[in-house]
Amino acid sequence: MASTHPRPGQPVRGSKSGKPIMALFDLLGRTWALGALWQLSRGAMTFRELQAACEGVSPTVLNRRLKELTASDLVERAERGYRLSDAGQELFGLLHPLGGWSETWAARMAEQDAGQPRTSGQGETP
């Protein structure tokens, strides 16, 4: 049976050869994958706790993401639900600094937006 989650060496979004970084980006780019990892970085959570922390994501989507993240060795079953695996903790350690960077970026974008009036219909897609 073919794998339903991105795997290095297999075609993924953006890479027919399945380069490892592209497989990772494909996995992390899926709806609520990063959100689930971010929430689980706080510690183990039951499915319902994680669903609530992920702003009420549908159980179907969350279940699918947890299966993919578990199959990818980033999340594991715990006595109390789910938690990051060692690999998941290592990945989160690499992703965490992006949170601070994104705050600085958001502030720059807000300043830029405040300085430039936006006109409806120019370069925007509905």
Phi and psi in radians as a Rosetta constraint file:
Dihedral C 1 N 2 CA 2 C 2 CIRCULARHARMONIC -1.265 0.35
Dihedral N 2 CA 2 C 2 N 3 CIRCULARHARMONIC 2.568 0.35
Dihedral C 2 N 3 CA 3 C 3 CIRCULARHARMONIC -1.224 0.35
Dihedral N 3 CA 3 C 3 N 4 CIRCULARHARMONIC 2.460 0.35
Dihedral C 3 N 4 CA 4 C 4 CIRCULARHARMONIC -1.723 0.35
Dihedral N 4 CA 4 C 4 N 5 CIRCULARHARMONIC -0.048 0.35
Dihedral C 4 N 5 CA 5 C 5 CIRCULARHARMONIC -2.002 0.35
Dihedral N 5 CA 5 C 5 N 6 CIRCULARHARMONIC 2.686 0.35
Dihedral C 5 N 6 CA 6 C 6 CIRCULARHARMONIC -1.042 0.35
Dihedral N 6 CA 6 C 6 N 7 CIRCULARHARMONIC 2.372 0.35
Dihedral C 6 N 7 CA 7 C 7 CIRCULARHARMONIC -2.375 0.35
Dihedral N 7 CA 7 C 7 N 8 CIRCULARHARMONIC 2.391 0.35
Dihedral C 7 N 8 CA 8 C 8 CIRCULARHARMONIC -0.980 0.35
Dihedral N 8 CA 8 C 8 N 9 CIRCULARHARMONIC 2.468 0.35
Dihedral C 8 N 9 CA 9 C 9 CIRCULARHARMONIC 1.557 0.35
Dihedral N 9 CA 9 C 9 N 10 CIRCULARHARMONIC -0.141 0.35
Dihedral C 9 N 10 CA 10 C 10 CIRCULARHARMONIC -2.028 0.35
Dihedral N 10 CA 10 C 10 N 11 CIRCULARHARMONIC 2.602 0.35
Dihedral C 10 N 11 CA 11 C 11 CIRCULARHARMONIC -0.960 0.35
Dihedral N 11 CA 11 C 11 N 12 CIRCULARHARMONIC 2.370 0.35
Dihedral C 11 N 12 CA 12 C 12 CIRCULARHARMONIC -2.394 0.35
Dihedral N 12 CA 12 C 12 N 13 CIRCULARHARMONIC 2.999 0.35
Dihedral C 12 N 13 CA 13 C 13 CIRCULARHARMONIC -0.982 0.35
Dihedral N 13 CA 13 C 13 N 14 CIRCULARHARMONIC 2.203 0.35
Dihedral C 13 N 14 CA 14 C 14 CIRCULARHARMONIC 1.543 0.35
Dihedral N 14 CA 14 C 14 N 15 CIRCULARHARMONIC -0.094 0.35
Dihedral C 14 N 15 CA 15 C 15 CIRCULARHARMONIC -2.716 0.35
Dihedral N 15 CA 15 C 15 N 16 CIRCULARHARMONIC 1.974 0.35
Dihedral C 15 N 16 CA 16 C 16 CIRCULARHARMONIC -1.231 0.35
Dihedral N 16 CA 16 C 16 N 17 CIRCULARHARMONIC -0.472 0.35
Dihedral C 16 N 17 CA 17 C 17 CIRCULARHARMONIC -1.529 0.35
Dihedral N 17 CA 17 C 17 N 18 CIRCULARHARMONIC -0.195 0.35
Dihedral C 17 N 18 CA 18 C 18 CIRCULARHARMONIC 1.242 0.35
Dihedral N 18 CA 18 C 18 N 19 CIRCULARHARMONIC 0.743 0.35
Dihedral C 18 N 19 CA 19 C 19 CIRCULARHARMONIC -0.924 0.35
Dihedral N 19 CA 19 C 19 N 20 CIRCULARHARMONIC 2.447 0.35
Dihedral C 19 N 20 CA 20 C 20 CIRCULARHARMONIC -0.905 0.35
Dihedral N 20 CA 20 C 20 N 21 CIRCULARHARMONIC -0.747 0.35
Dihedral C 20 N 21 CA 21 C 21 CIRCULARHARMONIC -1.142 0.35
Dihedral N 21 CA 21 C 21 N 22 CIRCULARHARMONIC -0.615 0.35
Dihedral C 21 N 22 CA 22 C 22 CIRCULARHARMONIC -1.249 0.35
Dihedral N 22 CA 22 C 22 N 23 CIRCULARHARMONIC -0.640 0.35
Dihedral C 22 N 23 CA 23 C 23 CIRCULARHARMONIC -1.113 0.35
Dihedral N 23 CA 23 C 23 N 24 CIRCULARHARMONIC -0.720 0.35
Dihedral C 23 N 24 CA 24 C 24 CIRCULARHARMONIC -1.118 0.35
Dihedral N 24 CA 24 C 24 N 25 CIRCULARHARMONIC -0.802 0.35
Dihedral C 24 N 25 CA 25 C 25 CIRCULARHARMONIC -1.113 0.35
Dihedral N 25 CA 25 C 25 N 26 CIRCULARHARMONIC -0.637 0.35
Dihedral C 25 N 26 CA 26 C 26 CIRCULARHARMONIC -1.090 0.35
Dihedral N 26 CA 26 C 26 N 27 CIRCULARHARMONIC -0.827 0.35
Dihedral C 26 N 27 CA 27 C 27 CIRCULARHARMONIC -1.077 0.35
Dihedral N 27 CA 27 C 27 N 28 CIRCULARHARMONIC -0.873 0.35
Dihedral C 27 N 28 CA 28 C 28 CIRCULARHARMONIC -1.220 0.35
Dihedral N 28 CA 28 C 28 N 29 CIRCULARHARMONIC -0.387 0.35
Dihedral C 28 N 29 CA 29 C 29 CIRCULARHARMONIC -1.428 0.35
Dihedral N 29 CA 29 C 29 N 30 CIRCULARHARMONIC -0.082 0.35
Dihedral C 29 N 30 CA 30 C 30 CIRCULARHARMONIC -1.312 0.35
Dihedral N 30 CA 30 C 30 N 31 CIRCULARHARMONIC 2.590 0.35
Dihedral C 30 N 31 CA 31 C 31 CIRCULARHARMONIC -0.886 0.35
Dihedral N 31 CA 31 C 31 N 32 CIRCULARHARMONIC 2.154 0.35
Dihedral C 31 N 32 CA 32 C 32 CIRCULARHARMONIC 1.229 0.35
Dihedral N 32 CA 32 C 32 N 33 CIRCULARHARMONIC 0.112 0.35
Dihedral C 32 N 33 CA 33 C 33 CIRCULARHARMONIC -1.147 0.35
Dihedral N 33 CA 33 C 33 N 34 CIRCULARHARMONIC -0.903 0.35
Dihedral C 33 N 34 CA 34 C 34 CIRCULARHARMONIC -1.157 0.35
Dihedral N 34 CA 34 C 34 N 35 CIRCULARHARMONIC -0.661 0.35
Dihedral C 34 N 35 CA 35 C 35 CIRCULARHARMONIC -1.049 0.35
Dihedral N 35 CA 35 C 35 N 36 CIRCULARHARMONIC -0.762 0.35
Dihedral C 35 N 36 CA 36 C 36 CIRCULARHARMONIC -1.139 0.35
Dihedral N 36 CA 36 C 36 N 37 CIRCULARHARMONIC -0.756 0.35
Dihedral C 36 N 37 CA 37 C 37 CIRCULARHARMONIC -1.072 0.35
Dihedral N 37 CA 37 C 37 N 38 CIRCULARHARMONIC -0.770 0.35
Dihedral C 37 N 38 CA 38 C 38 CIRCULARHARMONIC -1.067 0.35
Dihedral N 38 CA 38 C 38 N 39 CIRCULARHARMONIC -0.789 0.35
Dihedral C 38 N 39 CA 39 C 39 CIRCULARHARMONIC -1.164 0.35
Dihedral N 39 CA 39 C 39 N 40 CIRCULARHARMONIC -0.703 0.35
Dihedral C 39 N 40 CA 40 C 40 CIRCULARHARMONIC -1.246 0.35
Dihedral N 40 CA 40 C 40 N 41 CIRCULARHARMONIC -0.249 0.35
Dihedral C 40 N 41 CA 41 C 41 CIRCULARHARMONIC -1.149 0.35
Dihedral N 41 CA 41 C 41 N 42 CIRCULARHARMONIC -0.321 0.35
Dihedral C 41 N 42 CA 42 C 42 CIRCULARHARMONIC -1.404 0.35
Dihedral N 42 CA 42 C 42 N 43 CIRCULARHARMONIC -0.260 0.35
Dihedral C 42 N 43 CA 43 C 43 CIRCULARHARMONIC 2.359 0.35
Dihedral N 43 CA 43 C 43 N 44 CIRCULARHARMONIC 3.076 0.35
Dihedral C 43 N 44 CA 44 C 44 CIRCULARHARMONIC -1.081 0.35
Dihedral N 44 CA 44 C 44 N 45 CIRCULARHARMONIC 2.542 0.35
Dihedral C 44 N 45 CA 45 C 45 CIRCULARHARMONIC -2.480 0.35
Dihedral N 45 CA 45 C 45 N 46 CIRCULARHARMONIC 2.572 0.35
Dihedral C 45 N 46 CA 46 C 46 CIRCULARHARMONIC -1.279 0.35
Dihedral N 46 CA 46 C 46 N 47 CIRCULARHARMONIC 2.915 0.35
Dihedral C 46 N 47 CA 47 C 47 CIRCULARHARMONIC -0.996 0.35
Dihedral N 47 CA 47 C 47 N 48 CIRCULARHARMONIC -0.814 0.35
Dihedral C 47 N 48 CA 48 C 48 CIRCULARHARMONIC -1.151 0.35
Dihedral N 48 CA 48 C 48 N 49 CIRCULARHARMONIC -0.680 0.35
Dihedral C 48 N 49 CA 49 C 49 CIRCULARHARMONIC -1.107 0.35
Dihedral N 49 CA 49 C 49 N 50 CIRCULARHARMONIC -0.755 0.35
Dihedral C 49 N 50 CA 50 C 50 CIRCULARHARMONIC -1.153 0.35
Dihedral N 50 CA 50 C 50 N 51 CIRCULARHARMONIC -0.708 0.35
Dihedral C 50 N 51 CA 51 C 51 CIRCULARHARMONIC -1.074 0.35
Dihedral N 51 CA 51 C 51 N 52 CIRCULARHARMONIC -0.762 0.35
Dihedral C 51 N 52 CA 52 C 52 CIRCULARHARMONIC -1.141 0.35
Dihedral N 52 CA 52 C 52 N 53 CIRCULARHARMONIC -0.723 0.35
Dihedral C 52 N 53 CA 53 C 53 CIRCULARHARMONIC -1.155 0.35
Dihedral N 53 CA 53 C 53 N 54 CIRCULARHARMONIC -0.483 0.35
Dihedral C 53 N 54 CA 54 C 54 CIRCULARHARMONIC -1.617 0.35
Dihedral N 54 CA 54 C 54 N 55 CIRCULARHARMONIC 0.630 0.35
Dihedral C 54 N 55 CA 55 C 55 CIRCULARHARMONIC 0.957 0.35
Dihedral N 55 CA 55 C 55 N 56 CIRCULARHARMONIC 0.645 0.35
Dihedral C 55 N 56 CA 56 C 56 CIRCULARHARMONIC 1.271 0.35
Dihedral N 56 CA 56 C 56 N 57 CIRCULARHARMONIC 0.542 0.35
Dihedral C 56 N 57 CA 57 C 57 CIRCULARHARMONIC -0.902 0.35
Dihedral N 57 CA 57 C 57 N 58 CIRCULARHARMONIC 2.593 0.35
Dihedral C 57 N 58 CA 58 C 58 CIRCULARHARMONIC -1.105 0.35
Dihedral N 58 CA 58 C 58 N 59 CIRCULARHARMONIC 2.544 0.35
Dihedral C 58 N 59 CA 59 C 59 CIRCULARHARMONIC -1.050 0.35
Dihedral N 59 CA 59 C 59 N 60 CIRCULARHARMONIC -0.587 0.35
Dihedral C 59 N 60 CA 60 C 60 CIRCULARHARMONIC -1.112 0.35
Dihedral N 60 CA 60 C 60 N 61 CIRCULARHARMONIC -0.832 0.35
Dihedral C 60 N 61 CA 61 C 61 CIRCULARHARMONIC -1.147 0.35
Dihedral N 61 CA 61 C 61 N 62 CIRCULARHARMONIC -0.798 0.35
Dihedral C 61 N 62 CA 62 C 62 CIRCULARHARMONIC -1.103 0.35
Dihedral N 62 CA 62 C 62 N 63 CIRCULARHARMONIC -0.741 0.35
Dihedral C 62 N 63 CA 63 C 63 CIRCULARHARMONIC -1.049 0.35
Dihedral N 63 CA 63 C 63 N 64 CIRCULARHARMONIC -0.766 0.35
Dihedral C 63 N 64 CA 64 C 64 CIRCULARHARMONIC -1.092 0.35
Dihedral N 64 CA 64 C 64 N 65 CIRCULARHARMONIC -0.796 0.35
Dihedral C 64 N 65 CA 65 C 65 CIRCULARHARMONIC -1.111 0.35
Dihedral N 65 CA 65 C 65 N 66 CIRCULARHARMONIC -0.729 0.35
Dihedral C 65 N 66 CA 66 C 66 CIRCULARHARMONIC -1.112 0.35
Dihedral N 66 CA 66 C 66 N 67 CIRCULARHARMONIC -0.680 0.35
Dihedral C 66 N 67 CA 67 C 67 CIRCULARHARMONIC -1.095 0.35
Dihedral N 67 CA 67 C 67 N 68 CIRCULARHARMONIC -0.772 0.35
Dihedral C 67 N 68 CA 68 C 68 CIRCULARHARMONIC -1.156 0.35
Dihedral N 68 CA 68 C 68 N 69 CIRCULARHARMONIC -0.770 0.35
Dihedral C 68 N 69 CA 69 C 69 CIRCULARHARMONIC -1.182 0.35
Dihedral N 69 CA 69 C 69 N 70 CIRCULARHARMONIC -0.584 0.35
Dihedral C 69 N 70 CA 70 C 70 CIRCULARHARMONIC -1.230 0.35
Dihedral N 70 CA 70 C 70 N 71 CIRCULARHARMONIC -0.785 0.35
Dihedral C 70 N 71 CA 71 C 71 CIRCULARHARMONIC -1.122 0.35
Dihedral N 71 CA 71 C 71 N 72 CIRCULARHARMONIC -0.425 0.35
Dihedral C 71 N 72 CA 72 C 72 CIRCULARHARMONIC -1.605 0.35
Dihedral N 72 CA 72 C 72 N 73 CIRCULARHARMONIC 0.117 0.35
Dihedral C 72 N 73 CA 73 C 73 CIRCULARHARMONIC 1.116 0.35
Dihedral N 73 CA 73 C 73 N 74 CIRCULARHARMONIC 0.543 0.35
Dihedral C 73 N 74 CA 74 C 74 CIRCULARHARMONIC -1.824 0.35
Dihedral N 74 CA 74 C 74 N 75 CIRCULARHARMONIC -0.432 0.35
Dihedral C 74 N 75 CA 75 C 75 CIRCULARHARMONIC -2.256 0.35
Dihedral N 75 CA 75 C 75 N 76 CIRCULARHARMONIC 2.614 0.35
Dihedral C 75 N 76 CA 76 C 76 CIRCULARHARMONIC -2.424 0.35
Dihedral N 76 CA 76 C 76 N 77 CIRCULARHARMONIC 2.749 0.35
Dihedral C 76 N 77 CA 77 C 77 CIRCULARHARMONIC -1.235 0.35
Dihedral N 77 CA 77 C 77 N 78 CIRCULARHARMONIC 2.464 0.35
Dihedral C 77 N 78 CA 78 C 78 CIRCULARHARMONIC -2.190 0.35
Dihedral N 78 CA 78 C 78 N 79 CIRCULARHARMONIC 2.971 0.35
Dihedral C 78 N 79 CA 79 C 79 CIRCULARHARMONIC -0.993 0.35
Dihedral N 79 CA 79 C 79 N 80 CIRCULARHARMONIC -0.611 0.35
Dihedral C 79 N 80 CA 80 C 80 CIRCULARHARMONIC -1.989 0.35
Dihedral N 80 CA 80 C 80 N 81 CIRCULARHARMONIC 0.961 0.35
Dihedral C 80 N 81 CA 81 C 81 CIRCULARHARMONIC 1.758 0.35
Dihedral N 81 CA 81 C 81 N 82 CIRCULARHARMONIC -1.992 0.35
Dihedral C 81 N 82 CA 82 C 82 CIRCULARHARMONIC -2.255 0.35
Dihedral N 82 CA 82 C 82 N 83 CIRCULARHARMONIC 2.669 0.35
Dihedral C 82 N 83 CA 83 C 83 CIRCULARHARMONIC -2.643 0.35
Dihedral N 83 CA 83 C 83 N 84 CIRCULARHARMONIC 2.882 0.35
Dihedral C 83 N 84 CA 84 C 84 CIRCULARHARMONIC -1.232 0.35
Dihedral N 84 CA 84 C 84 N 85 CIRCULARHARMONIC 2.424 0.35
Dihedral C 84 N 85 CA 85 C 85 CIRCULARHARMONIC -1.324 0.35
Dihedral N 85 CA 85 C 85 N 86 CIRCULARHARMONIC 3.095 0.35
Dihedral C 85 N 86 CA 86 C 86 CIRCULARHARMONIC -1.018 0.35
Dihedral N 86 CA 86 C 86 N 87 CIRCULARHARMONIC -0.753 0.35
Dihedral C 86 N 87 CA 87 C 87 CIRCULARHARMONIC -1.132 0.35
Dihedral N 87 CA 87 C 87 N 88 CIRCULARHARMONIC -0.672 0.35
Dihedral C 87 N 88 CA 88 C 88 CIRCULARHARMONIC -1.126 0.35
Dihedral N 88 CA 88 C 88 N 89 CIRCULARHARMONIC -0.698 0.35
Dihedral C 88 N 89 CA 89 C 89 CIRCULARHARMONIC -1.143 0.35
Dihedral N 89 CA 89 C 89 N 90 CIRCULARHARMONIC -0.701 0.35
Dihedral C 89 N 90 CA 90 C 90 CIRCULARHARMONIC -1.108 0.35
Dihedral N 90 CA 90 C 90 N 91 CIRCULARHARMONIC -0.788 0.35
Dihedral C 90 N 91 CA 91 C 91 CIRCULARHARMONIC -1.083 0.35
Dihedral N 91 CA 91 C 91 N 92 CIRCULARHARMONIC -0.767 0.35
Dihedral C 91 N 92 CA 92 C 92 CIRCULARHARMONIC -1.074 0.35
Dihedral N 92 CA 92 C 92 N 93 CIRCULARHARMONIC -0.647 0.35
Dihedral C 92 N 93 CA 93 C 93 CIRCULARHARMONIC -1.040 0.35
Dihedral N 93 CA 93 C 93 N 94 CIRCULARHARMONIC -0.572 0.35
Dihedral C 93 N 94 CA 94 C 94 CIRCULARHARMONIC -1.381 0.35
Dihedral N 94 CA 94 C 94 N 95 CIRCULARHARMONIC -0.573 0.35
Dihedral C 94 N 95 CA 95 C 95 CIRCULARHARMONIC -1.404 0.35
Dihedral N 95 CA 95 C 95 N 96 CIRCULARHARMONIC -0.559 0.35
Dihedral C 95 N 96 CA 96 C 96 CIRCULARHARMONIC -0.908 0.35
Dihedral N 96 CA 96 C 96 N 97 CIRCULARHARMONIC -0.780 0.35
Dihedral C 96 N 97 CA 97 C 97 CIRCULARHARMONIC -1.046 0.35
Dihedral N 97 CA 97 C 97 N 98 CIRCULARHARMONIC -0.407 0.35
Dihedral C 97 N 98 CA 98 C 98 CIRCULARHARMONIC -1.140 0.35
Dihedral N 98 CA 98 C 98 N 99 CIRCULARHARMONIC -0.435 0.35
Dihedral C 98 N 99 CA 99 C 99 CIRCULARHARMONIC -1.082 0.35
Dihedral N 99 CA 99 C 99 N 100 CIRCULARHARMONIC -0.839 0.35
Dihedral C 99 N 100 CA 100 C 100 CIRCULARHARMONIC -1.130 0.35
Dihedral N 100 CA 100 C 100 N 101 CIRCULARHARMONIC -0.751 0.35
Dihedral C 100 N 101 CA 101 C 101 CIRCULARHARMONIC -1.047 0.35
Dihedral N 101 CA 101 C 101 N 102 CIRCULARHARMONIC -0.711 0.35
Dihedral C 101 N 102 CA 102 C 102 CIRCULARHARMONIC -1.152 0.35
Dihedral N 102 CA 102 C 102 N 103 CIRCULARHARMONIC -0.561 0.35
Dihedral C 102 N 103 CA 103 C 103 CIRCULARHARMONIC -1.139 0.35
Dihedral N 103 CA 103 C 103 N 104 CIRCULARHARMONIC -0.765 0.35
Dihedral C 103 N 104 CA 104 C 104 CIRCULARHARMONIC -1.110 0.35
Dihedral N 104 CA 104 C 104 N 105 CIRCULARHARMONIC -0.771 0.35
Dihedral C 104 N 105 CA 105 C 105 CIRCULARHARMONIC -1.060 0.35
Dihedral N 105 CA 105 C 105 N 106 CIRCULARHARMONIC -0.793 0.35
Dihedral C 105 N 106 CA 106 C 106 CIRCULARHARMONIC -1.063 0.35
Dihedral N 106 CA 106 C 106 N 107 CIRCULARHARMONIC -0.708 0.35
Dihedral C 106 N 107 CA 107 C 107 CIRCULARHARMONIC -1.123 0.35
Dihedral N 107 CA 107 C 107 N 108 CIRCULARHARMONIC -0.731 0.35
Dihedral C 107 N 108 CA 108 C 108 CIRCULARHARMONIC -1.082 0.35
Dihedral N 108 CA 108 C 108 N 109 CIRCULARHARMONIC -0.742 0.35
Dihedral C 108 N 109 CA 109 C 109 CIRCULARHARMONIC -1.143 0.35
Dihedral N 109 CA 109 C 109 N 110 CIRCULARHARMONIC -0.687 0.35
Dihedral C 109 N 110 CA 110 C 110 CIRCULARHARMONIC -1.133 0.35
Dihedral N 110 CA 110 C 110 N 111 CIRCULARHARMONIC -0.729 0.35
Dihedral C 110 N 111 CA 111 C 111 CIRCULARHARMONIC -1.085 0.35
Dihedral N 111 CA 111 C 111 N 112 CIRCULARHARMONIC -0.766 0.35
Dihedral C 111 N 112 CA 112 C 112 CIRCULARHARMONIC -1.081 0.35
Dihedral N 112 CA 112 C 112 N 113 CIRCULARHARMONIC -0.780 0.35
Dihedral C 112 N 113 CA 113 C 113 CIRCULARHARMONIC -1.124 0.35
Dihedral N 113 CA 113 C 113 N 114 CIRCULARHARMONIC -0.650 0.35
Dihedral C 113 N 114 CA 114 C 114 CIRCULARHARMONIC -1.177 0.35
Dihedral N 114 CA 114 C 114 N 115 CIRCULARHARMONIC -0.528 0.35
Dihedral C 114 N 115 CA 115 C 115 CIRCULARHARMONIC -1.499 0.35
Dihedral N 115 CA 115 C 115 N 116 CIRCULARHARMONIC -0.230 0.35
Dihedral C 115 N 116 CA 116 C 116 CIRCULARHARMONIC -2.204 0.35
Dihedral N 116 CA 116 C 116 N 117 CIRCULARHARMONIC 1.957 0.35
Dihedral C 116 N 117 CA 117 C 117 CIRCULARHARMONIC -1.113 0.35
Dihedral N 117 CA 117 C 117 N 118 CIRCULARHARMONIC 2.407 0.35
Dihedral C 117 N 118 CA 118 C 118 CIRCULARHARMONIC -1.634 0.35
Dihedral N 118 CA 118 C 118 N 119 CIRCULARHARMONIC 2.357 0.35
Dihedral C 118 N 119 CA 119 C 119 CIRCULARHARMONIC -1.940 0.35
Dihedral N 119 CA 119 C 119 N 120 CIRCULARHARMONIC 2.289 0.35
Dihedral C 119 N 120 CA 120 C 120 CIRCULARHARMONIC -1.129 0.35
Dihedral N 120 CA 120 C 120 N 121 CIRCULARHARMONIC 2.393 0.35
Dihedral C 120 N 121 CA 121 C 121 CIRCULARHARMONIC 1.589 0.35
Dihedral N 121 CA 121 C 121 N 122 CIRCULARHARMONIC -0.159 0.35
Dihedral C 121 N 122 CA 122 C 122 CIRCULARHARMONIC -1.668 0.35
Dihedral N 122 CA 122 C 122 N 123 CIRCULARHARMONIC 1.841 0.35
Dihedral C 122 N 123 CA 123 C 123 CIRCULARHARMONIC 1.272 0.35
Dihedral N 123 CA 123 C 123 N 124 CIRCULARHARMONIC 0.164 0.35
Dihedral C 123 N 124 CA 124 C 124 CIRCULARHARMONIC -1.843 0.35
Dihedral N 124 CA 124 C 124 N 125 CIRCULARHARMONIC 2.558 0.35
Dihedral C 124 N 125 CA 125 C 125 CIRCULARHARMONIC -1.941 0.35
Dihedral N 125 CA 125 C 125 N 126 CIRCULARHARMONIC 2.496 0.35
